[in-house]
């Protein structure tokens, strides 16, 4: 069943009285009439109309079929607002706009083609160009997600940073912009364990992947840091970390299997200075008071 399909007709009380059945390219195979209680071949529908079968009359009278296209029962063509489509041959009966010729792509020279010969993955609203059927693609991806699994990730990372020395990073912290390209990045399950290895070290983590829309991952790396990451859609993420190198905050986007991240890391030396600068003005009056009290 497609997201944009017209698959039936219901009464005002919600009871279905007609159901249409198509093949993937929109050819009407048959229709089910609830009052007759049988499947009717599209070629025989006029017989039921002549016998005053009300539901069959409604089924035939309805002009909207398949993907909300207007169906002409005499020519058996669909009208897509700009041209006609013939489901019997899976082609439009006239060409698309000449300017849409794309000689560098497979099927790019065929201006009669419907949905790139793949109406499950694509849909065409107006007969001008196909677009990805996001809903069906998402459903297909969900069906292929395992309940739980273990994945190995391999990456190459390039980064621009203020301090390259590890000891200075631990003391002062760092500000980093990085690009991490995943050479190996398998699909994770709903629950997963991950081992990640590359030119900048390794990490181990466990996580939850909620249908590629929201994910949470916690783990540790080889620099003795604990981290917590949140994925919002497959493209956006942010996280925090704390450990031997201090604490940090990061966020980034993923494009073409490459993660572009901005990271602010605060070393323990810098953290101590910040805490001292905040606490000292608050504590000093109490210290002065107790010094005065004990001096009496």
LUMFI-303515 format. One record per atom (N, C-alpha, C): z, y, x; residue in one letter. Coordinates in steps of 0.2 Angstrom, whole numbers, plus 5000, padded with zeros to 4 digits. Layout:
residues N
ZYXA/...
***
This chain:
residues 296
500049945004X/500050005000X/500050065004X/499650115003X/499550175007X/499950225004X/500150275008X/500550335006X/500250375001X/499550385001X/499150424997X/498850384991X/498950324991X/498550284986X/498750304979X/498250304974X/498450294967X/498450224965X/498950194964X/499050114963X/499150094956X/499250144951X/499450124945X/499550184940X/499650174934X/499850224929X/500450204925X/500850244924X/501450234920X/501550274914X/501950254909X/502050294903X/502650334905X/502750384900X/503350434901X/504050394902X/504050334899X/504750304900X/504750264907X/504250274911X/504250234917X/503950164917X/503750144912X/503450074911X/502750074914X/502550034918X/501850024921X/501449994916X/500850024915X/500349994910X/499749974913X/499550004919X/498949984923X/499149984930X/498849934934X/498949934941X/498249924944X/498049964949X/497449954953X/497549914959X/497049874961X/497049834967X/496449854971X/496449874978X/495949894982X/495949844988X/495349844992X/495349824999X/495549885003X/495549875010X/495749935014X/495249995014X/494649975012X/494150035012X/494050065005X/494450045000X/494450074994X/494050044989X/493749984990X/493349954985X/493849924980X/493749934973X/494249914968X/494049844967X/494549804968X/494549724967X/494649704960X/495149734957X/495349714950X/495849764948X/496049764941X/496549804939X/496949754934X/497649764934X/498049734930X/498249774924X/498149744918X/498349774911X/498949744908X/499549784908X/500149754906X/500149724899X/499749754894X/499749734887X/499349664886X/498849654891X/498449594891X/498749544895X/499149564900X/499449514904X/499049484909X/498549514911X/498049474915X/497649524920X/497349494925X/496949534930X/496249544927X/496049604927X/495349614925X/494849634930X/494349604931X/493849624936X/493549684934X/493349724939X/493149794937X/492449794934X/492049734935X/491449734932X/491549714924X/492149684922X/492249664915X/492649714911X/492749774914X/493149824911X/492849844904X/492249854904X/491949884898X/492049834892X/492049764893X/492149714888X/492849724885X/493349744889X/493949754886X/493949824882X/493649874885X/493549934881X/493249924874X/492749884874X/492349874868X/492849834863X/493249794865X/493749764861X/494349804859X/494349864861X/494849914859X/495549904863X/495449884869X/496049874873X/496249944876X/496849964873X/496950034875X/497150044882X/497450004885X/497650004892X/497050004897X/496549964895X/495949964899X/495550024898X/495550054892X/495250124891X/495550174896X/496250174896X/496650224900X/496450214908X/496450144909X/496250124916X/495650154919X/495150154914X/494450174916X/494350244915X/494750274910X/494650344909X/494950384915X/495450364918X/495750394924X/495250404930X/495150464932X/494650474937X/494950474944X/495550474945X/495850474951X/496050404954X/495750384959X/495850314962X/495950314969X/496150264972X/496250244979X/496650304982X/496450344986X/496850404989X/496750464986X/496850464979X/496750524975X/496050554975X/495550514977X/494850534976X/494650524969X/494150564967X/493850564960X/493350504960X/493450464956X/492950404956X/492450404950X/491850394952X/491350394947X/491150324945X/491350304939X/491250234938X/490550204937X/490150254936X/489350234935X/489050224942X/489150264947X/488950254953X/489350214958X/490050214956X/490550174960X/490650214967X/490550274966X/490650314972X/491350364972X/491650374977X/492150424977X/491950494979X/492150544976X/492050614978X/492650644981X/492550664988X/493050694992X/492950774993X/492750804987X/492750874987X/492150904991X/491950864996X/491350895000X/490750845000X/490850784999X/490350734999X/490550664996X/490150624995X/490250564992X/490350504997X/490850454995X/490950404999X/490850334995X/490450294998X/490350224995X/490750174998X/491250144995X/491750094997X/491350024998X/490750014995X/490449954996X/490149945003X/489950005006X/489649995013X/490150035018X/490650055015X/491150095020X/490950155023X/490450185020X/490150245023X/490050305018X/490050365021X/489850425017X/489050415015X/488850445010X/488150435008X/487750495011X/488150545014X/487750605017X/488150615024X/487850655028X/488150665035X/488750715034X/489150715039X/489650765040X/489350825044X/489750885045X/489450945048X/489250925055X/488650955057X/488350935063X/488750955069X/489151015068X/489551035073X/490150985075X/490250935071X/490750895072X/490550835077X/489950835079X/489650785083X/490050785090X/490350725092X/490750715098X/490450665102X/489950675106X/489550625110X/489950585115X/490550615117X/490950585122X/491450535120X/491450535113X/491950485110X/491550425106X/491950365106X/491650315103X/491550335095X/491050315092X/490850335085X/490750405084X/490750445090X/490750525089X/490050545087X/489550505087X/488850525085X/488750495078X/489150465075X/489050435068X/489350485063X/488950525060X/489250565055X/489350545048X/489150475047X/489250445041X/489950405040X/490250395046X/490850355047X/491450375042X/491850335040X/492450345036X/493050325040X/493450375041X/494150365044X/494050325051X/493550345054X/493450315061X/493450235061X/493250205055X/493250135054X/493950105053X/494450145052X/495150125052X/495550155047X/495450145040X/495750175035X/496550165034X/496750115038X/497450105038X/497850155043X/497550165048X/497850215053X/497650285051X/497050295048X/496850365047X/496750375039X/496750445037X/496550455030X/496150515030X/495750525025X/495250585025X/495350615018X/495650675018X/495850715012X/495250745008X/494750775012X/494250815009X/493550795012X/493450735015X/492750715018X/492550755024X/492950785027X/492750825033X/492950795039X/493550775040X/493750745046X/494350695044X/494450645048X/495050605047X/495650625051X/496250615048X/496850635051X/497350575052X/497750565056X/498250515057X/498650505051X/498750445048X/499150425043X/499850415046X/500250475047X/500850475050X/501350425047X/501350425040X/501850385037X/501750315038X/501150285037X/500950215038X/501050195046X/500950245050X/501050225057X/501750225059X/502150265056X/502850265057X/503150195054X/502950175048X/503150115045X/502950055050X/502350055053X/502150005057X/502550005063X/502750055066X/503150065072X/503850035071X/504150055065X/504850025063X/504849955062X/504249925059X/504249855059X/504249815065X/504049845071X/503949815077X/504549825082X/505049865079X/505649875083X/506149815083X/506349785088X/506849735088X/507549755086X/507949705084X/508649725082X/509049745088X/508949705094X/509249725100X/508849695106X/508949725112X/508549705117X/508849735124X/508549715129X/508749745136X/508049765139X/508049835141X/507449855144X/507649885151X/507049875155X/507049905162X/506549965162X/506850025165X/506450085165X/506350095173X/505750115174X/505550135181X/505250205181X/505450245186X/505250315185X/505150345192X/504750395193X/504650445198X/504850515196X/505250545200X/505550605198X/505450665204X/505150725201X/505150775206X/505550835203X/505950875207X/506350925205X/506450985209X/506551035206X/506751105210X/507451115209X/507851125214X/508551135214X/508751185219X/509351215217X/509651265222X/509951235228X/510351185227X/510651145233X/510351075233X/510051055239X/509850995240X/510350945243X/510850975246X/511350935250X/511850915244X/512050845245X/512450815240X/513150845240X/513450855246X/514150885246X/514150955243X/513650995245X/513651065242X/513651055234X/513251005232X/513150995224X/513850975221X/514250935225X/514850915222X/515350975222X/515351015227X/515751075227X/515551135223X/514951155223X/514751215220X/514351195213X/514051145213X/513651125207X/512951135209X/512451145203X/511751145205X/511451165198X/510851195199X/510451215193X/509751185195X/509451135191X/508951095192X/508351095187X/507751105188X/507251085184X/506851025187X/506750975182X/506450915185X/505950885180X/505450845183X/504950815179X/505050735181X/505250695176X/505350625177X/504750585174X/504350555177X/503750515174X/503950445174X/503950415168X/504150345168X/503550305169X/503550265174X/503050215175X/503050155171X/503750135169X/503850075165X/504450105160X/504250105153X/504750125148X/504650085142X/504950025142X/504749985136X/505150015130X/504849985124X/505150005117X/505849975117X/506350025115X/507049995114X/507149975107X/507649925106X/507849905099X/508349955096X/508549935090X/509049975087X/509649975091X/509849925094X/510449925099X/510149895105X/510249925111X/509949905117X/510449925123X/510249885129X/510549905135X/509949925140X/510049965144X/509449995148X/509749995155X/509249975160X/509349985167X/508750035169X/508950085173X/508450135175X/508450145182X/507850135185X/507850145193X/507250185195X/507350225200X/506850265203X/506950295209X/506550345211X/506650375218X/507250415219X/507650435213X/508250475213X/508850435211X/508850365212X/509450325210X/509350285204X/509850255202X/509850205196X/510450225191X/510350205185X/510850205180X/510850145175X/511450135172X/511450085167X/511750115161X/511550095155X/511750125149X/511650075143X/512050095138X/511950065131X/511750115126X/511450095121X/511250145116X/511050125109X/510950165105X/510750155098X/510150195096X/509650165094X/508950195093X/508850195085X/508950255082X/508850255074X/508150275072X/507750225072X/507050225070X/506650285074X/506750295080X/506450345084X/506550415082X/507050425077X/507150495075X/507850515078X/508350475079X/508950495082X/509250445086X/509350455092X/509650405097X/510250435101X/510750385102X/511250405106X/511350355112X/511450375118X/511450335124X/512050355128X/512450305131X/513050325135X/512950275141X/513150295147X/513150255153X/513350285159X/513250265165X/513450285171X/512850285176X/512950325182X/512450325187X/512750305194X/512350305199X/512550285205X/512950335209X/512950395206X/513350455209X/514050455206X/514250405202X/514950395199X/515050445194X/514450455190X/514550505184X/514450465178X/514850485173X/514750465166X/514250505162X/513850485158X/513350535154X/513350505147X/513150555143X/513050545136X/512450585134X/511950555131X/511350585129X/511150575122X/510850625119X/510650625112X/509950635111X/509550595108X/508850605107X/508750625100X/508350685099X/508150705092X/507450705092X/507150655088X/506450635088X/506350605095X/505750575095X/505550545102X/505350595107X/505450665106X/505250715110X/505750765113X/506350765109X/506850815111X/507450775113X/507850805118X/508450765120X/508950815123X/509550805123X/510050845127X/510650795128X/511050825133X/511650775135X/512150815139X/512650775141X/513250805145X/513350745150X/513750765155X/513950715160X/514550745164X/514950695166X/515650715170X/515750655175X/515950675181X/516150625186X/516250655193X/516050615198X/516250635205X/515850705206X/515350715203X/514950785205X/515150835200X/515650835196X/515850885192X/515650865185X/515450925181X/515150915174X/514550955173X/514150925169X/513450965168X/513250955161X/512750995159X/512351005153X/511651005154X/511250965150X/510550965151X/510150955144X/509550975144X/509150975139X/508350965141X/507950935137X/507250935139X/506850905133X/506150905135X/505650875131X/505250825134X/505050775130X/504650725133X/503850725131X/503450735135X/502750735134X/502350685138X/501950645135X/501550595138X/501950555143X/502550535141X/502950485145X/503250525151X/503250585151X/503550625156X/504150665153X/504750665156X/505250705153X/505350765158X/505350825154X/505450885158X/506150915156X/506550925161X/507250935160X/507550995164X/507951035160X/508351085163X/509051065164X/509351065169X/510051045170X/510551095174X/511051105171X/511551155174X/512151115175X/512351105182X/512851065184X/513451105188X/514051095186X/514551135188X/515051085193X/515051105199X/515451065204X/516151075203X/516551025206X/517351035205X/517551095209X/517251115214X/517551175218X/517451235213X/516851245210X/516651295206X/517151295200X/517251235197X/517651225191X/518351245193X/518651235199X/519251255201X/519351325201X/518851365203X/518851435204X/518851465197X/518451435192X/518351465186X/519051455182X/519351395183X/519951385179X/520551425182X/520551435189X/521051485192X/520951555189X/520351575189X/520151645186X/520351655179X/520351605175X/520551605168X/521351595167X/521551555171X/522351535170X/522751585173X/522551605179X/523051655183X/523251715179X/522851755176X/523051815172X/523551795167X/523451725164X/523951705158X/524551685161X/524551655167X/525151625170X/525551675174X/525251725177X/525651765181X/526251805178X/526151825172X/526751865169X/527351815168X/527251745166X/527751705166X/528051685173X/527651685178X/527951675185X/528351735187X/528151795185X/528551855187X/529151855183X/529151835177X/529751835173X/530251785175X/530051725177X/530551675180X/530751695187X/530351725191X/530551745197X/531151795196X/531051845191X/531551895190X/532151865187X/532051815183X/532651775180X/533151745185X/532751705190X/533151675195X/533451715200X/533151775201X/533451825206X/534051855204X/534251855198X/534851885195X/535551845198X/
***
